[in-house]
Structures are given as structure tokens and as C-alpha cells.
Amino acid sequence: MAEFPPIMKLILEDGTEFFGRSFGASCPAAGEVVFNTAMTGYPESLTDASYQGQILVSTFPLIGNYGVPEDVPENGLPRFFESDRIRISGLVIADYSPEYSHWSAGRSLGQWLAEHNVPAISGVDTRHITKLLRERGTMLGTLTPTAADMPFYDPNALNLVAQVSTNRRIVYGQGQHRILLVDCGVKTNILRCLLARDTTVIRVPWDHDPAGEEFDGLFVTNGPGDPQQCEATIRHLQATMAQGRPVFGICLGSQLMALAAGAQTYKLKYGHRGHNQPVIQAGSNRCFITSQNHGFAVDDTTLPSGWKTLFRNLNDGTCEGIRHTSHPFFSTQFHPEASGGPTDTGFLFDIFLDIVRTGRPAQL
């Protein structure tokens, strides 16, 4: 007689419960429940440090059909993943495909999750969960075997960046331009995109003081949680911008640059997570389809003199990037390095390197 997978239970903080089948680790988890609209790219999403402390709901109905690649290093970096481990606290999907087929696959999604001690549930109505989150806002939740119990936990009350950042200085490449990368939870493809452009990348912890470093440009990465928890990063950014050094920030990096400039940030109702977010370049009709993963945003009505909105989300009008009109500072809330796509905005790395070479403000 065939064995059925054990039952798992998802509980939202409003008391709503969902029962389904376990296909990852048989352990409890707690965190912030968020949803992702991407159709592909789950190995990349699950290893994205911006998901630290979160239970991820995939709105795409079929997950697992192409398995999980082997962890193959390439130039000192994982080839197929965005970090060296699974970062989510738990996974929620509608239909799990244990049978997989892909040239790069070495194991099933369920096996991979179990290896990393991450629980997962399938056979639930993820469209209903997504609708609840859209209407009521992001909620805390627990994912447990039915006999287990788990208290709710709010990851945004902690400094999640300190949990995911590197704890040492690492140098990659031998290119002409020295880029100091402040690691707040860097995605591997950011490093690849910089290294492909004749750079030497010096990766440092989130609270590293750049004063003693020799560099041509500063890069502030994506990362999880509330940007206001990163007081040391904000303080160091203020000192670097006071010197007029070129600065480029992505995602959390954009929010940290805004805070360093004197603007404010706020928590979004349910965040932007997926590969299909349209943004428009301010002052033009240029539209780009972008990959995003953030729960906080910049309040661009609080930007001080000299700062302008660079991109805006076409779905809800939120700020998707900022720039300085006379200094070499700019940022994007979305991910121009997106893996696996879209790559419509990869040219922004070229613009950053042009700024590093010339010292001029971004020509956007």
C-alpha cells in the first residue's frame, strides 16, 4: 500500500488555517508569510537572502517539475543559486511535482528542502492565500506538522541583515575598477554582473567602515527586513556620499541610500515579489519589466533637495529608485541582475561603471 505524505498545517495570524501535504523537512517554522508571482526560478528565489525569516507562498500552481541543480561552484560562487543556502523559513505551494526532468537537476525540490531542514506544504489553495494577503496585508504565520505547536515570530523586529551578511572581507576578480560591495544579503548574480565589467569586487560585511578601503565606487546590495535596523550602514553611507564617491544601491540598498540622504521609508501592505513588475522611468515613457523582492519602500515625498525619483512602479505608483541630480549617486528598488530574468535593466550596471570612470552623475 502506498504511503501518503504526512499532513502539514499553515496558520495565519488572523486564525485562518490551511491543511496540506508535507514534502520538505518534517519540522515547524514561523515567520512572515509573503507571496511570489514568478513562474520559474524557484532555486534562485529560495536562496535569495531577502527572504530571510519569511514563509514563501508561490502563486504559480506547479513547482518542482525541473528539480534542483547540483551545487556547482564557478569562480568561487555557486553557479545556479543566489547564496550558499536556502534562506526561506518555509515554502507553500499548490501542486508539487516530485518527478523532475532537467539537464542540470540532481535532486528533487523536496529532497533539497529536507537537506536544509526547511518545511514545505503542498495541496493548498495558494490563490486564496494570496488574495487574503493582498486584502489584509502581509501576516505572520506558522507552518507545522499537525501535532506540533509553534509561536508566531516577527522577523522584521530583528536585524536580519546581520544574519545574512558575510562576516569577512572577500576579494573577487582582478579588474581595473575597484568596487567596494557592502553585503546586506547579496545575490550571487550581482557579483557576476560586476565581475563581467572589468572590476575587482571587495565584498565586506554590512557594518564595515569603508574609510580605510581603497575603492572607485561603492555598491550597496539587496537584503532582508527593515532598513532602519541598519544604522551602521546608513552612517557609513552618509560619510561616503559626503566625499562625493559614486554609489549604486539595489533593493534594500536603495532604501538605505534614501535614509542616508535624509528621506523616509515605510512598510508596504504586502510587498512586491515576482519577475513581472512593470516600472516606468521618471520623466519618460520608457517601461521595463523587472524582478522584485522587497517589503519596504522609499517615501519619495520626503526626498531632500537635489534628489529625484528615478523609476516608479506602474501597478501602485511606489518609488522604484532614486538619483541625485548633481552627484554620482543612484539606486533601483528592483533587481537589474535578475536571475532567471528578466534582464531588461542590466544596462544599469554599465551606467554605474561609466559613473565610476567619469565621476559624473547618472545620465538617465
C-alpha positions in Angstrom: 0.0 0.0 0.0 1.4 3.4 -1.0 2.3 5.7 1.9 0.8 9.2 1.9 2.9 12.2 2.9 2.3 13.5 6.5 -0.1 16.4 6.9 1.2 19.9 7.4 -0.7 22.9 8.7 -0.3 26.6 7.8 -1.8 29.0 10.3 -2.0 32.8 9.7 -2.1 35.3 12.5 -5.8 36.1 11.8 -6.6 32.5 12.7 -7.1 31.1 9.1 -5.8 27.6 8.8 -4.8 25.5 5.7 -4.1 21.8 5.7 -1.9 20.1 3.1 0.8 17.5 2.5 4.4 17.8 3.7 7.2 17.4 1.1 10.2 19.1 2.8 11.5 18.7 6.3 9.1 17.5 9.0 9.7 20.3 11.4 7.9 23.5 12.4 8.7 27.0 11.1 7.5 30.5 11.8 7.9 33.9 10.0 6.2 36.5 7.8 4.0 35.0 5.1 4.6 36.6 1.7 3.8 35.6 -1.9 5.8 35.5 -5.1 4.3 35.7 -8.6 7.2 34.2 -10.5 6.5 31.3 -12.9 10.1 29.9 -12.8 13.3 30.4 -10.8 12.5 28.7 -7.5 16.1 27.6 -6.9 17.1 31.3 -7.2 14.2 32.6 -5.1 14.7 30.1 -2.3 18.3 31.1 -1.9 17.7 34.8 -2.0 18.7 36.3 1.3 16.0 38.9 1.1 13.6 36.1 2.0 15.3 35.5 5.4 12.6 34.9 8.1 9.8 34.5 5.6 7.4 31.7 4.7 7.1 31.9 0.9 3.8 31.3 -1.0 4.3 30.6 -4.7 1.3 31.7 -6.7 2.4 29.7 -9.8 0.4 26.4 -9.5 3.2 23.9 -10.4 6.5 23.9 -8.6 9.3 21.2 -8.7 9.0 19.9 -12.2 12.6 20.7 -13.1 14.1 19.7 -9.8 17.1 21.4 -8.2 20.6 21.8 -9.8 23.7 20.3 -8.2 25.6 22.9 -6.2 28.4 23.5 -8.7 30.9 26.3 -7.8 32.1 28.6 -10.6 34.8 31.2 -9.9 34.2 30.8 -6.2 30.5 31.4 -6.4 27.5 29.0 -6.7 26.6 28.6 -10.3 22.8 28.2 -10.0 21.9 29.8 -6.7 21.8 33.3 -5.2 23.6 32.3 -1.9 25.1 29.2 -0.3 21.9 28.0 1.4 18.1 28.1 1.4 17.0 31.3 3.0 13.3 31.0 3.4 11.8 29.6 6.6 9.1 27.6 4.8 7.5 27.0 1.4 3.8 26.9 0.5 2.7 25.7 -3.0 -0.5 24.4 -4.7 0.9 21.3 -6.6 4.2 19.7 -6.0 5.9 17.7 -8.8 8.2 15.0 -7.2 9.1 13.7 -10.7 11.6 16.2 -12.2 13.3 16.4 -15.6 16.1 18.9 -16.4 19.7 18.6 -17.7 21.0 20.4 -14.5 18.9 18.6 -11.9 20.5 16.4 -9.3 17.7 16.1 -6.8 14.1 16.9 -6.2 12.9 20.1 -4.5 11.6 18.1 -1.6 15.0 16.4 -1.1 16.7 19.8 -1.2 14.4 21.3 1.4 14.8 18.3 3.7 18.6 18.6 3.4 18.3 22.2 4.6 15.7 21.4 7.3 13.1 23.7 5.7 9.4 22.5 5.9 7.1 22.8 2.9 3.4 22.2 2.3 1.5 21.4 -0.9 -2.1 20.8 -1.9 -3.4 24.1 -0.6 -5.2 26.9 -2.4 -2.4 29.4 -2.9 -4.7 31.7 -4.8 -6.9 32.1 -1.8 -3.9 32.7 0.5 -2.6 35.3 -2.0 -6.0 37.0 -2.0 -6.0 37.2 1.8 -2.5 38.7 1.9 -3.5 41.3 -0.8 -6.6 42.3 1.1 -5.4 42.2 4.7 -1.7 42.7 4.2 1.3 40.6 5.0 0.7 38.4 8.0 2.8 36.4 10.4 2.3 32.6 10.2 3.4 29.2 11.3 4.0 26.0 9.3 3.8 22.9 11.4 3.2 19.2 11.4 -0.4 18.9 12.8 0.8 17.5 16.2 3.3 20.3 16.7 2.9 23.8 18.0 4.9 26.9 17.1 4.5 30.6 18.3 4.3 33.4 15.8 7.5 35.3 15.2 8.0 38.7 13.6 11.4 38.7 11.7 11.2 42.5 11.0 11.8 43.2 14.7 15.3 41.8 14.2 18.4 43.0 12.3 18.0 40.3 9.6 20.9 41.9 7.6 23.3 40.9 10.3 22.1 37.3 10.0 22.8 37.0 6.2 25.8 39.3 5.6 29.3 37.9 5.2 31.4 38.1 8.3 34.7 38.7 6.5 36.3 40.6 3.7 36.4 38.7 0.4 38.0 39.9 -2.9 36.8 38.7 -6.3 38.4 39.3 -9.7 41.4 41.4 -10.8 39.6 44.1 -12.9 40.6 47.7 -13.4 37.9 49.3 -11.3 37.7 48.6 -7.6 34.1 48.2 -6.3 33.5 48.1 -2.6 30.4 45.9 -2.2 28.5 46.3 1.1 26.9 42.9 1.6 23.5 43.2 3.1 22.4 39.8 1.7 24.0 40.0 -1.8 22.5 37.9 -4.6 25.3 35.9 -6.4 24.3 37.3 -9.8 25.1 40.9 -8.6 28.7 39.7 -8.1 28.7 38.1 -11.6 27.3 41.2 -13.2 30.0 43.4 -11.7 32.8 40.9 -12.4 31.8 40.8 -16.0 32.6 44.5 -16.3 36.3 44.7 -15.6 36.1 45.1 -11.9 37.7 43.9 -8.7 35.0 43.4 -6.1 35.8 43.8 -2.4 32.9 42.3 -0.5 32.6 43.5 3.1 30.1 43.0 6.0 27.1 45.2 6.3 28.6 47.3 9.1 32.1 47.6 7.6 33.6 51.1 7.7 34.8 52.0 4.2 37.1 54.7 5.5 40.2 52.5 5.3 39.4 51.0 1.9 40.7 51.9 -1.5 37.9 51.9 -4.0 36.5 53.6 -7.1 32.8 53.1 -6.4 30.5 51.8 -3.6 27.8 49.2 -4.2 25.0 48.6 -1.6 23.2 45.3 -2.1 19.8 43.9 -1.5 18.9 42.3 1.8 16.0 41.4 4.1 13.9 43.2 6.7 13.5 46.8 7.8 16.2 49.1 6.5 16.1 51.2 9.7 17.7 48.3 11.5 21.0 49.0 9.6 22.1 52.1 11.5 25.8 51.5 10.9 25.4 51.1 7.1 23.4 54.3 6.9 26.1 56.2 8.9 28.8 54.9 6.6 26.8 55.7 3.5 26.4 59.3 4.7 30.2 59.6 5.1 30.9 58.1 1.6 28.3 60.3 -0.1 29.8 63.4 1.7 33.0 62.6 -0.1 31.2 62.5 -3.5 32.1 58.9 -4.2 30.0 57.0 -6.8 27.3 54.9 -5.1 24.8 52.4 -6.6 22.2 50.7 -4.5 19.8 47.8 -5.3 16.6 46.9 -3.4 17.5 47.3 0.4 20.5 49.3 -0.9 18.1 51.9 -2.4 16.2 52.3 0.9 19.5 52.7 2.8 20.7 55.4 0.4 17.4 57.2 0.9 17.7 57.1 4.6 21.3 58.3 4.4 20.1 61.2 2.3 17.5 62.1 4.9 14.4 60.6 3.4 12.0 58.1 5.0 11.0 54.5 4.3 7.8 52.6 5.1 6.4 49.0 5.1 4.3 48.0 2.1 1.0 46.3 2.6 2.1 43.1 1.0 5.3 43.9 -0.8 6.5 43.3 -4.4 7.8 39.8 -5.2 8.0 38.3 -8.6 9.5 38.5 -12.1 6.8 40.6 -13.8 6.7 44.0 -12.2 6.4 46.9 -14.6 8.3 50.2 -13.9 8.5 53.4 -15.8 11.5 55.7 -15.9 10.5 59.1 -14.4 10.1 61.8 -16.9 9.8 59.5 -19.9 7.6 56.8 -21.4 10.3 54.1 -21.1 8.8 51.0 -19.4 10.7 48.0 -18.1 9.6 44.6 -16.8 11.5 43.8 -13.7 12.2 41.2 -11.0 11.5 42.4 -7.4 11.6 41.2 -3.8 11.0 43.7 -1.1 8.6 44.5 1.7 9.6 48.1 2.3 9.8 51.2 0.0 11.1 54.7 -0.1 8.7 57.6 0.5 9.8 59.8 -2.3 7.7 62.7 -1.0 10.4 63.1 1.7 13.4 63.2 -0.6 15.5 66.3 0.2 16.6 68.9 -2.3 18.9 67.5 -5.1 17.3 64.0 -5.1 14.7 62.8 -7.6 12.6 59.7 -8.2 14.3 57.6 -10.9 11.7 54.9 -11.5 8.1 54.3 -10.5 6.0 51.1 -10.2 3.2 51.1 -12.7 1.0 48.9 -10.5 0.8 51.0 -7.4 2.9 54.2 -8.1 5.5 53.4 -5.5 9.1 54.7 -5.8 11.4 52.2 -7.6 14.7 54.1 -7.5 16.2 57.5 -6.8 19.1 59.6 -8.1 21.0 62.7 -7.2 20.9 65.5 -9.8 24.5 66.7 -9.3 26.3 63.9 -7.5 27.1 60.3 -8.8 24.5 58.5 -6.7 21.6 56.4 -7.9 19.6 53.3 -7.0 16.9 50.9 -8.1 14.3 49.1 -5.9 14.1 46.3 -8.5 16.8 43.8 -9.5 18.6 44.6 -12.7 20.8 41.5 -12.2 17.6 39.3 -12.1 18.3 35.5 -12.4 16.5 33.9 -14.1 15.2 37.1 -15.6 14.0 39.4 -17.0 17.3 41.2 -17.8 15.8 44.3 -19.4 17.6 46.6 -17.0 21.1 45.0 -16.9 22.4 48.1 -18.7 22.3 49.9 -15.3 25.5 48.1 -14.3 27.1 49.7 -17.4 25.8 53.1 -16.3 27.3 52.5 -12.8 30.7 51.6 -14.3 30.5 54.7 -16.6 29.9 56.8 -13.5 32.9 55.2 -11.7 35.1 56.0 -14.7 33.9 59.6 -15.2 32.6 60.7 -11.7 29.6 62.3 -13.4 26.0 62.0 -12.2 24.0 59.2 -13.8 22.9 60.0 -17.3 19.4 58.6 -17.1 
